[in-house]
């Protein structure tokens, strides 16, 4: 389980005295706790690894947006701090599929659901997220789906 490896990383960072990594791991654990609290009232709770992966992907996306904003604002030191956090967060994410693999998965799903036009994009993206949601950056994948259906 990913959550166990995150907790083990927290202990290791405390023992080694790596304050930057420890801070990033604590941020991850805080976000996971928030998500757990949010899911207390949910009717159905997904698998724990799915929850953790979803939280981590959102954290990476937020930090990448922050990096872009800091670079535009001329704050390279803040962008570097965010990039360091991204590196720590990505250590816990499952291996991501390459662009060629994503395109192959899109083509397979496209053929399976009979998608022919851009109107079928929702079906393809939904099936793609259901099957490969933890291994794909859905922001990039939706652009690839759009290109495949255009």
C-alpha positions in Angstrom: 0.0 0.0 0.0 1.2 3.5 -0.9 0.0 4.9 2.4 2.4 2.6 4.3 5.3 3.6 2.2 4.6 7.3 2.9 4.4 6.7 6.6 7.7 4.8 6.4 9.3 7.7 4.5 8.2 10.0 7.2 10.0 7.9 9.8 13.1 7.7 7.6 13.1 11.4 7.0 12.9 12.1 10.7 15.7 9.7 11.5 17.9 11.1 8.8 17.2 14.8 9.6 16.1 15.6 6.1 13.8 18.5 6.9 12.7 19.4 3.4 11.6 15.8 2.6 10.0 15.5 6.1 8.0 18.7 5.4 6.8 17.4 2.0 5.8 14.0 3.5 3.9 15.7 6.3 2.0 17.7 3.7 1.1 14.5 1.9 -0.1 12.9 5.1 -2.2 16.0 6.0 -3.9 15.9 2.6 -4.6 12.2 3.0 -6.1 12.9 6.4 -8.3 15.6 4.9 -9.5 13.2 2.2 -10.2 10.5 4.8 -12.3 12.9 6.7 -14.1 13.9 3.6 -14.9 10.3 2.7 -16.4 9.5 6.1 -19.8 10.5 4.8 -19.4 8.9 1.4 -21.7 6.1 0.4 -19.0 4.0 -1.2 -15.3 4.3 -0.5 -12.8 3.4 -3.2 -9.7 1.3 -2.7 -7.1 3.0 -0.5 -4.4 3.1 -3.2 -6.8 4.8 -5.6 -7.6 7.5 -3.0 -3.9 8.0 -2.3 -2.9 8.2 -6.0 -5.7 10.7 -6.7 -4.6 12.9 -3.8 -1.0 12.7 -5.0 -1.8 13.5 -8.6 -3.8 16.6 -7.5 -0.9 17.8 -5.3 1.5 17.4 -8.2 -0.9 19.3 -10.5 -1.2 22.2 -8.0 2.5 22.4 -7.5 3.2 22.5 -11.3 0.7 25.3 -11.6 2.5 27.1 -8.8 5.9 26.6 -10.4 4.6 28.2 -13.6 3.2 31.2 -11.7 6.3 31.7 -9.7 8.5 31.6 -12.8 6.3 34.1 -14.5 6.4 36.3 -11.4 10.2 36.1 -11.3 10.4 34.1 -8.1 12.8 31.2 -8.9 13.5 30.4 -5.3 9.8 29.6 -4.6 9.6 27.7 -7.9 12.6 25.6 -6.8 10.9 24.8 -3.5 7.8 23.7 -5.2 9.8 21.6 -7.6 11.5 19.9 -4.7 8.1 19.0 -3.3 7.0 17.6 -6.7 10.0 15.4 -6.7 9.1 14.0 -3.3 5.4 13.5 -4.2 6.3 11.7 -7.4 8.4 9.2 -5.5 5.2 7.8 -4.2 3.1 7.8 -7.4 2.9 4.6 -9.4 4.9 4.5 -12.6 3.2 6.7 -15.2 2.5 5.4 -18.7 4.5 6.9 -21.6 2.8 8.9 -24.3 2.9 6.0 -26.8 1.3 3.7 -24.3 -1.4 6.2 -23.6 -2.1 6.6 -27.3 -2.4 2.8 -27.7 -4.8 2.6 -24.7 -6.9 5.4 -26.2 -7.1 3.7 -29.6 -8.1 0.4 -27.9 -10.9 2.1 -25.9 -12.0 4.1 -28.9 -12.4 0.9 -30.9 -14.2 -0.8 -28.0 -16.8 1.9 -27.3 -17.2 2.7 -31.0 -16.1 6.3 -30.7 -16.0 8.2 -34.0 -16.4 11.9 -33.2 -15.6 14.5 -30.6 -19.1 13.9 -29.2 -17.9 10.6 -27.8 -15.0 12.1 -25.9 -16.7 11.7 -22.5 -17.1 7.9 -23.1 -13.5 7.5 -24.0 -12.1 9.7 -21.2 -14.4 7.9 -18.7 -13.2 4.5 -19.7 -9.6 5.6 -19.8 -9.8 7.0 -16.3 -11.5 3.9 -15.0 -8.9 1.6 -16.4 -5.7 3.6 -16.2 -6.5 6.6 -13.9 -3.6 5.9 -11.6 -1.1 5.6 -14.4 -2.0 8.6 -16.6 -2.0 12.3 -16.2 -5.6 12.9 -17.2 -5.0 16.5 -18.2 -2.5 15.3 -20.9 -4.7 12.3 -21.7 -7.8 14.4 -22.5 -5.8 16.4 -25.0 -4.6 13.1 -26.6 -8.2 11.8 -26.7 -9.4 15.1 -28.3 -6.6 14.7 -31.0 -7.5 11.1 -31.6 -11.2 11.9 -32.1 -10.7 15.0 -34.2 
